[in-house]
Amino acid sequence: MWIYVVTSFTRYSKVGREAQRNFEKAIQKDGFHHLHSNLFVRYCSTGSSAAMHKERVKEIIPCNCCDISIILSADSQEQNTYHSIKRKRKKRLSYGKPLDVEFF
């Protein structure tokens, strides 16, 4: 079973940014992977384990500065979905020093 946590924090205030940092540290400590700027995911082998982690996330949620959605998805629903966490980066091409323009 997969657990997705989608967050939306108020980033315009210092309190919101601090709450976001604390929430992200706590949720990653619980074993969630950071997939995108506001998306976390965790795999649980049983439904009871997923329910336990869902309750842990509910306890971590700060007050009055965020919207958080928790989505539970079974393996049968994930059959056609592909997740790739590791990404290979391409080397940047360097063209050397640009040439000066010459006029005849």
N, CA, C and O atoms as a GROMACS GRO file, in nm:
protein
  416
    1MET      N    1   0.084  -0.117   0.000
    1MET     CA    2   0.000   0.000   0.000
    1MET      C    3   0.089   0.125   0.000
    1MET      O    4   0.188   0.131   0.073
    2TRP      N    5   0.054   0.220  -0.080
    2TRP     CA    6   0.129   0.346  -0.092
    2TRP      C    7   0.056   0.457  -0.018
    2TRP      O    8  -0.067   0.464  -0.018
    3ILE      N    9   0.134   0.543   0.045
    3ILE     CA   10   0.079   0.662   0.112
    3ILE      C   11   0.141   0.784   0.043
    3ILE      O   12   0.263   0.798   0.036
    4TYR      N   13   0.055   0.871  -0.006
    4TYR     CA   14   0.099   0.998  -0.064
    4TYR      C   15   0.056   1.110   0.027
    4TYR      O   16  -0.058   1.113   0.074
    5VAL      N   17   0.147   1.204   0.054
    5VAL     CA   18   0.115   1.322   0.134
    5VAL      C   19   0.143   1.444   0.048
    5VAL      O   20   0.256   1.468   0.007
    6VAL      N   21   0.038   1.521   0.022
    6VAL     CA   22   0.049   1.642  -0.059
    6VAL      C   23   0.032   1.761   0.034
    6VAL      O   24  -0.065   1.768   0.109
    7THR      N   25   0.127   1.855   0.030
    7THR     CA   26   0.124   1.968   0.124
    7THR      C   27   0.111   2.100   0.050
    7THR      O   28   0.149   2.113  -0.066
    8SER      N   29   0.057   2.197   0.120
    8SER     CA   30   0.051   2.335   0.071
    8SER      C   31   0.065   2.426   0.192
    8SER      O   32  -0.028   2.441   0.271
    9PHE      N   33   0.182   2.487   0.207
    9PHE     CA   34   0.210   2.573   0.321
    9PHE      C   35   0.203   2.719   0.282
    9PHE      O   36   0.223   2.754   0.166
   10THR      N   37   0.175   2.804   0.379
   10THR     CA   38   0.182   2.948   0.361
   10THR      C   39   0.328   2.987   0.366
   10THR      O   40   0.391   2.978   0.472
   11ARG      N   41   0.383   3.030   0.254
   11ARG     CA   42   0.526   3.062   0.247
   11ARG      C   43   0.554   3.211   0.261
   11ARG      O   44   0.669   3.253   0.255
   12TYR      N   45   0.449   3.291   0.279
   12TYR     CA   46   0.468   3.436   0.286
   12TYR      C   47   0.507   3.483   0.425
   12TYR      O   48   0.547   3.598   0.441
   13SER      N   49   0.495   3.398   0.523
   13SER     CA   50   0.530   3.438   0.660
   13SER      C   51   0.642   3.349   0.712
   13SER      O   52   0.662   3.237   0.666
   14LYS      N   53   0.713   3.402   0.809
   14LYS     CA   54   0.822   3.326   0.870
   14LYS      C   55   0.769   3.203   0.942
   14LYS      O   56   0.833   3.098   0.941
   15VAL      N   57   0.653   3.215   1.003
   15VAL     CA   58   0.592   3.104   1.075
   15VAL      C   59   0.559   2.990   0.979
   15VAL      O   60   0.582   2.873   1.011
   16GLY      N   61   0.506   3.022   0.861
   16GLY     CA   62   0.472   2.921   0.762
   16GLY      C   63   0.594   2.849   0.708
   16GLY      O   64   0.592   2.726   0.692
   17ARG      N   65   0.700   2.923   0.680
   17ARG     CA   66   0.823   2.861   0.629
   17ARG      C   67   0.887   2.771   0.734
   17ARG      O   68   0.936   2.663   0.702
   18GLU      N   69   0.886   2.815   0.858
   18GLU     CA   70   0.943   2.734   0.966
   18GLU      C   71   0.859   2.608   0.988
   18GLU      O   72   0.914   2.500   1.010
   19ALA      N   73   0.727   2.622   0.983
   19ALA     CA   74   0.640   2.505   0.998
   19ALA      C   75   0.663   2.406   0.885
   19ALA      O   76   0.660   2.285   0.907
   20GLN      N   77   0.686   2.455   0.764
   20GLN     CA   78   0.712   2.367   0.651
   20GLN      C   79   0.843   2.290   0.670
   20GLN      O   80   0.848   2.169   0.647
   21ARG      N   81   0.948   2.359   0.713
   21ARG     CA   82   1.076   2.292   0.736
   21ARG      C   83   1.063   2.184   0.843
   21ARG      O   84   1.113   2.073   0.826
   22ASN      N   85   0.996   2.217   0.952
   22ASN     CA   86   0.980   2.120   1.061
   22ASN      C   87   0.897   2.000   1.017
   22ASN      O   88   0.928   1.887   1.053
   23PHE      N   89   0.791   2.025   0.940
   23PHE     CA   90   0.706   1.916   0.891
   23PHE      C   91   0.784   1.825   0.798
   23PHE      O   92   0.775   1.702   0.808
   24GLU      N   93   0.861   1.884   0.706
   24GLU     CA   94   0.939   1.803   0.612
   24GLU      C   95   1.044   1.719   0.682
   24GLU      O   96   1.064   1.603   0.646
   25LYS      N   97   1.110   1.775   0.782
   25LYS     CA   98   1.209   1.696   0.857
   25LYS      C   99   1.141   1.581   0.930
   25LYS      O  100   1.193   1.469   0.930
   26ALA      N  101   1.026   1.607   0.993
   26ALA     CA  102   0.958   1.504   1.070
   26ALA      C  103   0.904   1.392   0.980
   26ALA      O  104   0.913   1.274   1.015
   27ILE      N  105   0.849   1.429   0.865
   27ILE     CA  106   0.791   1.328   0.777
   27ILE      C  107   0.900   1.244   0.710
   27ILE      O  108   0.880   1.125   0.687
   28GLN      N  109   1.014   1.304   0.680
   28GLN     CA  110   1.124   1.227   0.624
   28GLN      C  111   1.187   1.136   0.729
   28GLN      O  112   1.239   1.030   0.697
   29LYS      N  113   1.183   1.178   0.855
   29LYS     CA  114   1.230   1.094   0.965
   29LYS      C  115   1.142   0.970   0.980
   29LYS      O  116   1.189   0.865   1.025
   30ASP      N  117   1.014   0.982   0.941
   30ASP     CA  118   0.920   0.871   0.949
   30ASP      C  119   0.934   0.776   0.830
   30ASP      O  120   0.867   0.673   0.826
   31GLY      N  121   1.020   0.808   0.732
   31GLY     CA  122   1.047   0.716   0.623
   31GLY      C  123   0.986   0.756   0.490
   31GLY      O  124   0.986   0.675   0.397
   32PHE      N  125   0.933   0.875   0.478
   32PHE     CA  126   0.875   0.921   0.352
   32PHE      C  127   0.986   0.972   0.261
   32PHE      O  128   1.086   1.026   0.308
   33HIS      N  129   0.967   0.955   0.129
   33HIS     CA  130   1.060   1.007   0.029
   33HIS      C  131   1.002   1.134  -0.029
   33HIS      O  132   0.882   1.146  -0.050
   34HIS      N  133   1.089   1.230  -0.053
   34HIS     CA  134   1.050   1.360  -0.108
   34HIS      C  135   1.054   1.350  -0.261
   34HIS      O  136   1.162   1.352  -0.320
   35LEU      N  137   0.937   1.339  -0.324
   35LEU     CA  138   0.933   1.324  -0.469
   35LEU      C  139   0.933   1.457  -0.543
   35LEU      O  140   0.994   1.468  -0.650
   36HIS      N  141   0.867   1.555  -0.488
   36HIS     CA  142   0.854   1.685  -0.553
   36HIS      C  143   0.851   1.790  -0.445
   36HIS      O  144   0.862   1.757  -0.327
   37SER      N  145   0.836   1.916  -0.481
   37SER     CA  146   0.842   2.022  -0.382
   37SER      C  147   0.736   2.008  -0.273
   37SER      O  148   0.758   2.050  -0.160
   38ASN      N  149   0.621   1.951  -0.306
   38ASN     CA  150   0.516   1.937  -0.206
   38ASN      C  151   0.456   1.796  -0.202
   38ASN      O  152   0.342   1.780  -0.159
   39LEU      N  153   0.530   1.696  -0.246
   39LEU     CA  154   0.478   1.560  -0.253
   39LEU      C  155   0.574   1.462  -0.186
   39LEU      O  156   0.693   1.459  -0.218
   40PHE      N  157   0.522   1.384  -0.093
   40PHE     CA  158   0.598   1.282  -0.022
   40PHE      C  159   0.530   1.149  -0.042
   40PHE      O  160   0.407   1.143  -0.053
   41VAL      N  161   0.608   1.039  -0.046
   41VAL     CA  162   0.551   0.907  -0.069
   41VAL      C  163   0.622   0.805   0.020
   41VAL      O  164   0.741   0.818   0.049
   42ARG      N  165   0.546   0.704   0.062
   42ARG     CA  166   0.601   0.594   0.143
   42ARG      C  167   0.528   0.466   0.107
   42ARG      O  168   0.406   0.466   0.087
   43TYR      N  169   0.603   0.356   0.101
   43TYR     CA  170   0.542   0.225   0.076
   43TYR      C  171   0.528   0.152   0.209
   43TYR      O  172   0.621   0.148   0.290
   44CYS      N  173   0.412   0.093   0.232
   44CYS     CA  174   0.385   0.010   0.350
   44CYS      C  175   0.339  -0.127   0.303
   44CYS      O  176   0.260  -0.137   0.209
   45SER      N  177   0.389  -0.231   0.367
   45SER     CA  178   0.358  -0.366   0.322
   45SER      C  179   0.217  -0.412   0.363
   45SER      O  180   0.159  -0.497   0.296
   46THR      N  181   0.163  -0.357   0.470
   46THR     CA  182   0.029  -0.398   0.516
   46THR      C  183  -0.060  -0.276   0.535
   46THR      O  184  -0.013  -0.163   0.546
   47GLY      N  185  -0.190  -0.301   0.538
   47GLY     CA  186  -0.285  -0.193   0.559
   47GLY      C  187  -0.276  -0.135   0.699
   47GLY      O  188  -0.297  -0.015   0.718
   48SER      N  189  -0.246  -0.219   0.798
   48SER     CA  190  -0.235  -0.168   0.936
   48SER      C  191  -0.112  -0.079   0.951
   48SER      O  192  -0.116   0.020   1.025
   49SER      N  193  -0.004  -0.112   0.882
   49SER     CA  194   0.115  -0.027   0.883
   49SER      C  195   0.085   0.107   0.816
   49SER      O  196   0.130   0.212   0.863
   50ALA      N  197   0.010   0.104   0.708
   50ALA     CA  198  -0.028   0.228   0.639
   50ALA      C  199  -0.116   0.315   0.729
   50ALA      O  200  -0.101   0.437   0.732
   51ALA      N  201  -0.209   0.252   0.801
   51ALA     CA  202  -0.296   0.327   0.891
   51ALA      C  203  -0.215   0.390   1.004
   51ALA      O  204  -0.244   0.503   1.045
   52MET      N  205  -0.114   0.318   1.054
   52MET     CA  206  -0.029   0.372   1.160
   52MET      C  207   0.048   0.495   1.111
   52MET      O  208   0.054   0.596   1.181
   53HIS      N  209   0.106   0.487   0.991
   53HIS     CA  210   0.181   0.601   0.937
   53HIS      C  211   0.088   0.717   0.904
   53HIS      O  212   0.128   0.833   0.915
   54LYS      N  213  -0.033   0.688   0.864
   54LYS     CA  214  -0.131   0.794   0.839
   54LYS      C  215  -0.160   0.869   0.968
   54LYS      O  216  -0.168   0.992   0.968
   55GLU      N  217  -0.176   0.798   1.078
   55GLU     CA  218  -0.200   0.862   1.207
   55GLU      C  219  -0.079   0.942   1.253
   55GLU      O  220  -0.094   1.048   1.313
   56ARG      N  221   0.042   0.892   1.224
   56ARG     CA  222   0.163   0.968   1.259
   56ARG      C  223   0.169   1.100   1.183
   56ARG      O  224   0.206   1.203   1.240
   57VAL      N  225   0.132   1.097   1.055
   57VAL     CA  226   0.132   1.220   0.976
   57VAL      C  227   0.029   1.317   1.032
   57VAL      O  228   0.054   1.437   1.038
   58LYS      N  229  -0.086   1.266   1.073
   58LYS     CA  230  -0.190   1.352   1.131
   58LYS      C  231  -0.140   1.421   1.258
   58LYS      O  232  -0.176   1.536   1.284
   59GLU      N  233  -0.058   1.352   1.337
   59GLU     CA  234  -0.003   1.411   1.459
   59GLU      C  235   0.102   1.517   1.429
   59GLU      O  236   0.118   1.611   1.507
   60ILE      N  237   0.173   1.504   1.318
   60ILE     CA  238   0.280   1.597   1.281
   60ILE      C  239   0.225   1.728   1.224
   60ILE      O  240   0.293   1.830   1.230
   61ILE      N  241   0.103   1.727   1.170
   61ILE     CA  242   0.049   1.843   1.098
   61ILE      C  243   0.045   1.966   1.189
   61ILE      O  244  -0.014   1.961   1.296
   62PRO      N  245   0.108   2.078   1.146
   62PRO     CA  246   0.102   2.201   1.224
   62PRO      C  247  -0.034   2.269   1.207
   62PRO      O  248  -0.110   2.236   1.116
   63CYS      N  249  -0.065   2.362   1.294
   63CYS     CA  250  -0.196   2.427   1.296
   63CYS      C  251  -0.197   2.555   1.213
   63CYS      O  252  -0.099   2.629   1.211
   64ASN      N  253  -0.306   2.582   1.145
   64ASN     CA  254  -0.342   2.711   1.086
   64ASN      C  255  -0.250   2.766   0.979
   64ASN      O  256  -0.262   2.884   0.946
   65CYS      N  257  -0.158   2.688   0.923
   65CYS     CA  258  -0.071   2.746   0.821
   65CYS      C  259  -0.052   2.654   0.701
   65CYS      O  260   0.038   2.676   0.620
   66CYS      N  261  -0.135   2.550   0.689
   66CYS     CA  262  -0.113   2.458   0.578
   66CYS      C  263  -0.240   2.380   0.544
   66CYS      O  264  -0.333   2.370   0.623
   67ASP      N  265  -0.239   2.327   0.423
   67ASP     CA  266  -0.339   2.231   0.379
   67ASP      C  267  -0.264   2.103   0.342
   67ASP      O  268  -0.170   2.107   0.263
   68ILE      N  269  -0.304   1.991   0.401
   68ILE     CA  270  -0.236   1.865   0.378
   68ILE      C  271  -0.337   1.758   0.341
   68ILE      O  272  -0.439   1.743   0.409
   69SER      N  273  -0.309   1.685   0.234
   69SER     CA  274  -0.393   1.574   0.192
   69SER      C  275  -0.314   1.445   0.203
   69SER      O  276  -0.196   1.440   0.166
   70ILE      N  277  -0.378   1.341   0.255
   70ILE     CA  278  -0.317   1.210   0.268
   70ILE      C  279  -0.395   1.115   0.179
   70ILE      O  280  -0.516   1.100   0.194
   71ILE      N  281  -0.326   1.049   0.086
   71ILE     CA  282  -0.391   0.960  -0.009
   71ILE      C  283  -0.334   0.820   0.010
   71ILE      O  284  -0.212   0.801   0.004
   72LEU      N  285  -0.421   0.722   0.033
   72LEU     CA  286  -0.380   0.582   0.044
   72LEU      C  287  -0.416   0.512  -0.086
   72LEU      O  288  -0.526   0.530  -0.138
   73SER      N  289  -0.324   0.434  -0.138
   73SER     CA  290  -0.346   0.367  -0.266
   73SER      C  291  -0.295   0.224  -0.255
   73SER      O  292  -0.181   0.201  -0.214
   74ALA      N  293  -0.379   0.128  -0.292
   74ALA     CA  294  -0.341  -0.013  -0.286
   74ALA      C  295  -0.251  -0.049  -0.404
   74ALA      O  296  -0.246   0.023  -0.504
   75ASP      N  297  -0.182  -0.162  -0.392
   75ASP     CA  298  -0.092  -0.206  -0.498
   75ASP      C  299  -0.167  -0.235  -0.628
   75ASP      O  300  -0.113  -0.213  -0.736
   76SER      N  301  -0.288  -0.284  -0.617
   76SER     CA  302  -0.365  -0.312  -0.738
   76SER      C  303  -0.397  -0.184  -0.815
   76SER      O  304  -0.411  -0.188  -0.937
   77GLN      N  305  -0.408  -0.073  -0.744
   77GLN     CA  306  -0.432   0.056  -0.811
   77GLN      C  307  -0.303   0.113  -0.869
   77GLN      O  308  -0.308   0.201  -0.955
   78GLU      N  309  -0.189   0.065  -0.822
   78GLU     CA  310  -0.060   0.117  -0.865
   78GLU      C  311   0.004   0.035  -0.976
   78GLU      O  312   0.117   0.063  -1.015
   79GLN      N  313  -0.064  -0.064  -1.029
   79GLN     CA  314  -0.005  -0.152  -1.129
   79GLN      C  315   0.046  -0.078  -1.251
   79GLN      O  316   0.153  -0.109  -1.302
   80ASN      N  317  -0.028   0.019  -1.296
   80ASN     CA  318   0.007   0.089  -1.419
   80ASN      C  319   0.086   0.216  -1.395
   80ASN      O  320   0.107   0.294  -1.488
   81THR      N  321   0.132   0.238  -1.273
   81THR     CA  322   0.207   0.358  -1.239
   81THR      C  323   0.354   0.321  -1.225
   81THR      O  324   0.388   0.218  -1.166
   82TYR      N  325   0.441   0.405  -1.278
   82TYR     CA  326   0.584   0.382  -1.268
   82TYR      C  327   0.646   0.494  -1.187
   82TYR      O  328   0.625   0.611  -1.218
   83HIS      N  329   0.722   0.460  -1.083
   83HIS     CA  330   0.793   0.557  -1.001
   83HIS      C  331   0.942   0.537  -1.018
   83HIS      O  332   0.992   0.425  -1.004
   84SER      N  333   1.013   0.642  -1.047
   84SER     CA  334   1.158   0.638  -1.056
   84SER      C  335   1.213   0.745  -0.965
   84SER      O  336   1.195   0.864  -0.989
   85ILE      N  337   1.281   0.704  -0.860
   85ILE     CA  338   1.334   0.800  -0.763
   85ILE      C  339   1.474   0.845  -0.802
   85ILE      O  340   1.509   0.961  -0.781
   86LYS      N  341   1.555   0.757  -0.859
   86LYS     CA  342   1.691   0.794  -0.898
   86LYS      C  343   1.691   0.847  -1.041
   86LYS      O  344   1.628   0.790  -1.130
   87ARG      N  345   1.762   0.955  -1.061
   87ARG     CA  346   1.768   1.017  -1.193
   87ARG      C  347   1.914   1.039  -1.230
   87ARG      O  348   1.992   1.089  -1.149
   88LYS      N  349   1.950   1.002  -1.352
   88LYS     CA  350   2.084   1.028  -1.402
   88LYS      C  351   2.084   1.164  -1.470
   88LYS      O  352   1.998   1.194  -1.554
   89ARG      N  353   2.180   1.244  -1.434
   89ARG     CA  354   2.189   1.378  -1.493
   89ARG      C  355   2.288   1.377  -1.608
   89ARG      O  356   2.392   1.310  -1.602
   90LYS      N  357   2.255   1.450  -1.711
   90LYS     CA  358   2.344   1.461  -1.826
   90LYS      C  359   2.451   1.564  -1.798
   90LYS      O  360   2.429   1.661  -1.724
   91LYS      N  361   2.568   1.543  -1.858
   91LYS     CA  362   2.674   1.642  -1.846
   91LYS      C  363   2.639   1.761  -1.934
   91LYS      O  364   2.585   1.747  -2.044
   92ARG      N  365   2.672   1.877  -1.884
   92ARG     CA  366   2.648   1.997  -1.964
   92ARG      C  367   2.758   2.009  -2.069
   92ARG      O  368   2.875   1.983  -2.043
   93LEU      N  369   2.718   2.048  -2.186
   93LEU     CA  370   2.814   2.068  -2.294
   93LEU      C  371   2.880   2.202  -2.279
   93LEU      O  372   2.813   2.303  -2.255
   94SER      N  373   3.009   2.206  -2.292
   94SER     CA  374   3.080   2.334  -2.290
   94SER      C  375   3.136   2.358  -2.429
   94SER      O  376   3.205   2.273  -2.485
   95TYR      N  377   3.107   2.472  -2.482
   95TYR     CA  378   3.148   2.504  -2.618
   95TYR      C  379   3.278   2.583  -2.622
   95TYR      O  380   3.322   2.624  -2.730
   96GLY      N  381   3.337   2.606  -2.511
   96GLY     CA  382   3.462   2.681  -2.509
   96GLY      C  383   3.436   2.831  -2.509
   96GLY      O  384   3.324   2.877  -2.487
   97LYS      N  385   3.542   2.905  -2.533
   97LYS     CA  386   3.534   3.050  -2.533
   97LYS      C  387   3.467   3.098  -2.662
   97LYS      O  388   3.503   3.054  -2.771
   98PRO      N  389   3.370   3.190  -2.649
   98PRO     CA  390   3.305   3.240  -2.770
   98PRO      C  391   3.404   3.320  -2.857
   98PRO      O  392   3.490   3.390  -2.806
   99LEU      N  393   3.389   3.307  -2.989
   99LEU     CA  394   3.478   3.375  -3.082
   99LEU      C  395   3.435   3.518  -3.104
   99LEU      O  396   3.317   3.551  -3.094
  100ASP      N  397   3.533   3.604  -3.134
  100ASP     CA  398   3.501   3.743  -3.164
  100ASP      C  399   3.447   3.753  -3.306
  100ASP      O  400   3.479   3.671  -3.392
  101VAL      N  401   3.366   3.853  -3.328
  101VAL     CA  402   3.311   3.875  -3.461
  101VAL      C  403   3.415   3.948  -3.545
  101VAL      O  404   3.471   4.049  -3.502
  102GLU      N  405   3.439   3.897  -3.665
  102GLU     CA  406   3.536   3.959  -3.755
  102GLU      C  407   3.465   4.016  -3.877
  102GLU      O  408   3.379   3.950  -3.936
  103PHE      N  409   3.500   4.136  -3.915
  103PHE     CA  410   3.443   4.200  -4.033
  103PHE      C  411   3.551   4.207  -4.141
  103PHE      O  412   3.670   4.220  -4.109
  104PHE      N  413   3.515   4.199  -4.265
  104PHE     CA  414   3.609   4.204  -4.377
  104PHE      C  415   3.646   4.344  -4.409
  104PHE      O  416   3.725   4.368  -4.501
   0.00000   0.00000   0.00000
